[in-house]
Amino acid sequence: MFQLNYFCHPTAVVDENCTIGEGTRIWHFSHIMTGSTIGKNCNLGQNVVVSPGVILGNNVKVQNNVSVYTGVVCEDDVFLGPSMVFTNVINPRSAIVRKDQYKKTLVRKGASIGANATIICGNEIGEYAMIGAGAVITKSVPAYALFVGSPAKQIGWISEYGHRLLFDASGKGICSESGQQYVLKGDRVSRIL
């Protein structure tokens, strides 16, 4: 008898022709649709939908009530907060089929999207960026940026451990938890140690 290398709650539905990595957990009333790819050690909470063609990297956490629509790619270590929303069409109409107009959304490694946030399609969320709860993202977000509000605006920078970064006159900042060092040059942050 074939043994799954991932956990799937009995109420979840996993369609044929999906790829699901070892150690992944799929919880109550979730639906994984044909042609989707989910990496290793992911956790998909209750009532999650993963549409055809979606790619979730390794160690992605999808909280309850999230629909990940066709066109979305999440790299490794992404966090999708409860009831956050992706879109995939700019101008949806019920009577007009626009499946050939889906826009791509890329969520880079380590980014976190807060509860009830909305990500308008066609944008990129940079590595380790943090999107605050309830934010509405209408443009691409740089790596390590902290965005809040509706429409969302950048209010600072964030470390890989999720702490606000403060930069000295030379443009250097240190994460208060990890001690990792960062540099701010113009409108770009990168980790140096």
C-alpha positions as CSV (number, residue, x, y, z in Angstrom):
1,M,0.0,0.0,0.0
2,F,1.2,3.5,-0.9
3,Q,2.2,5.7,2.1
4,L,2.0,9.5,1.9
5,N,5.1,11.3,3.0
6,Y,3.0,14.2,4.2
7,F,-0.1,14.6,6.5
8,C,-3.5,15.3,5.1
9,H,-6.5,15.7,7.4
10,P,-9.4,13.4,6.3
11,T,-11.6,16.5,5.5
12,A,-9.1,18.0,3.1
13,V,-9.2,17.4,-0.6
14,V,-6.1,16.8,-2.6
15,D,-6.7,16.6,-6.4
16,E,-4.6,14.4,-8.7
17,N,-1.4,15.7,-10.2
18,C,-0.2,17.8,-7.3
19,T,3.3,17.8,-5.9
20,I,3.5,17.8,-2.1
21,G,6.7,17.7,-0.2
22,E,7.7,15.5,2.6
23,G,6.7,16.6,6.1
24,T,4.0,19.0,4.9
25,R,0.7,19.2,6.9
26,I,-2.6,20.0,5.3
27,W,-5.5,20.6,7.8
28,H,-9.3,20.6,8.0
29,F,-11.4,21.5,4.9
30,S,-8.5,22.6,2.7
31,H,-8.4,22.0,-1.1
32,I,-5.2,21.5,-3.0
33,M,-6.0,21.7,-6.7
34,T,-4.5,19.9,-9.7
35,G,-1.2,21.2,-10.9
36,S,-0.1,23.0,-7.7
37,T,3.3,22.4,-6.1
38,I,3.9,22.5,-2.4
39,G,7.4,22.1,-0.9
40,K,8.7,20.3,2.1
41,N,7.7,21.0,5.7
42,C,4.9,23.4,4.8
43,N,1.8,23.9,7.1
44,L,-1.5,24.7,5.5
45,G,-4.2,25.6,8.1
46,Q,-7.9,25.1,8.0
47,N,-9.9,26.2,5.0
48,V,-6.9,26.9,2.7
49,V,-7.3,26.7,-1.1
50,V,-4.2,26.3,-3.3
51,S,-5.2,26.8,-7.0
52,P,-3.7,25.2,-10.1
53,G,-0.2,26.4,-11.0
54,V,0.6,27.8,-7.6
55,I,4.1,27.1,-6.2
56,L,4.8,27.2,-2.5
57,G,8.5,26.7,-1.5
58,N,9.7,24.8,1.5
59,N,8.7,25.7,5.0
60,V,5.8,28.0,3.9
61,K,3.2,28.6,6.6
62,V,-0.3,29.3,5.3
63,Q,-2.7,30.2,8.1
64,N,-6.5,29.6,8.2
65,N,-8.8,30.9,5.5
66,V,-6.2,31.8,2.9
67,S,-6.8,31.3,-0.9
68,V,-3.6,31.2,-2.9
69,Y,-4.8,31.8,-6.5
70,T,-3.2,30.9,-9.8
71,G,-0.3,33.2,-10.6
72,V,1.1,33.2,-7.0
73,V,4.6,31.9,-6.3
74,C,5.9,31.9,-2.7
75,E,9.6,31.1,-2.1
76,D,10.9,29.3,1.0
77,D,10.1,30.4,4.5
78,V,7.1,32.6,3.6
79,F,4.4,33.3,6.2
80,L,0.8,34.0,5.0
81,G,-1.3,35.3,7.9
82,P,-4.9,34.4,8.7
83,S,-7.4,35.5,6.1
84,M,-4.9,37.4,4.0
85,V,-6.0,37.8,0.4
86,F,-4.2,37.4,-3.0
87,T,-5.8,38.6,-6.2
88,N,-4.9,37.6,-9.7
89,V,-7.0,39.8,-12.0
90,I,-6.8,43.6,-12.1
91,N,-10.3,44.3,-13.3
92,P,-12.5,41.3,-12.4
93,R,-16.1,41.1,-13.8
94,S,-18.4,38.2,-13.2
95,A,-19.7,38.1,-16.8
96,I,-16.2,38.5,-18.5
97,V,-13.8,35.6,-18.4
98,R,-10.2,36.8,-17.9
99,K,-8.4,33.6,-17.1
100,D,-5.9,34.4,-19.8
101,Q,-5.1,37.7,-18.0
102,Y,-4.0,36.4,-14.6
103,K,-1.1,38.5,-13.3
104,K,1.8,37.0,-11.4
105,T,2.6,37.7,-7.8
106,L,5.9,36.7,-6.3
107,V,6.6,36.5,-2.6
108,R,10.3,36.2,-2.0
109,K,12.1,34.1,0.6
110,G,11.3,34.8,4.3
111,A,8.6,37.5,3.7
112,S,5.6,37.7,6.1
113,I,2.2,38.9,5.2
114,G,-0.1,39.8,8.2
115,A,-3.6,38.9,8.9
116,N,-6.3,40.3,6.6
117,A,-3.8,42.0,4.3
118,T,-4.6,42.2,0.6
119,I,-1.9,41.8,-2.1
120,I,-3.0,43.3,-5.4
121,C,-1.7,41.0,-8.2
122,G,1.3,41.8,-10.4
123,N,3.5,42.9,-7.5
124,E,6.6,41.4,-5.9
125,I,7.1,41.2,-2.1
126,G,10.8,41.3,-1.5
127,E,12.9,39.0,0.7
128,Y,12.2,39.2,4.4
129,A,9.7,42.1,3.9
130,M,6.9,42.4,6.4
131,I,3.4,43.4,5.5
132,G,1.3,44.6,8.5
133,A,-2.1,43.2,9.3
134,G,-4.9,44.7,7.2
135,A,-2.4,46.4,4.7
136,V,-3.4,46.7,1.1
137,I,-0.4,46.3,-1.2
138,T,-0.7,48.2,-4.5
139,K,2.9,48.2,-5.6
140,S,6.0,46.1,-5.2
141,V,7.7,46.0,-1.8
142,P,11.6,46.1,-1.4
143,A,13.5,43.4,0.5
144,Y,13.5,44.0,4.3
145,A,10.8,46.7,4.0
146,L,8.0,47.2,6.5
147,F,4.7,48.2,4.9
148,V,1.4,49.1,6.7
149,G,-1.9,50.8,6.0
150,S,-4.3,51.1,3.1
151,P,-3.0,51.8,0.6
152,A,0.2,50.5,2.2
153,K,3.2,52.7,2.7
154,Q,6.7,51.9,3.9
155,I,7.3,53.0,7.5
156,G,10.7,51.4,8.0
157,W,13.0,48.4,7.7
158,I,12.8,45.0,9.3
159,S,15.4,42.3,10.1
160,E,15.3,38.6,9.1
161,Y,14.1,38.0,12.7
162,G,11.3,40.4,12.3
163,H,12.6,43.4,14.4
164,R,12.7,47.1,13.3
165,L,16.1,48.1,12.1
166,L,17.5,51.5,13.1
167,F,20.5,52.8,11.1
168,D,23.3,55.0,12.3
169,A,24.8,57.9,10.3
170,S,27.0,55.4,8.3
171,G,23.9,53.4,7.3
172,K,24.6,50.4,9.5
173,G,22.0,48.7,11.6
174,I,21.9,45.6,13.9
175,C,19.1,43.2,14.7
176,S,18.3,43.4,18.4
177,E,17.7,39.6,18.6
178,S,20.2,37.9,16.3
179,G,23.0,40.5,16.1
180,Q,22.9,40.3,12.3
181,Q,24.2,43.4,10.7
182,Y,22.6,45.3,7.8
183,V,23.5,48.2,5.6
184,L,21.2,50.9,4.2
185,K,22.3,52.3,0.9
186,G,19.8,54.7,-0.8
187,D,16.5,52.9,-0.7
188,R,18.0,49.4,-0.4
189,V,18.8,47.3,2.6
190,S,21.1,44.2,2.6
191,R,22.5,41.9,5.3
192,I,26.3,42.1,5.7
193,L,26.9,39.7,8.6
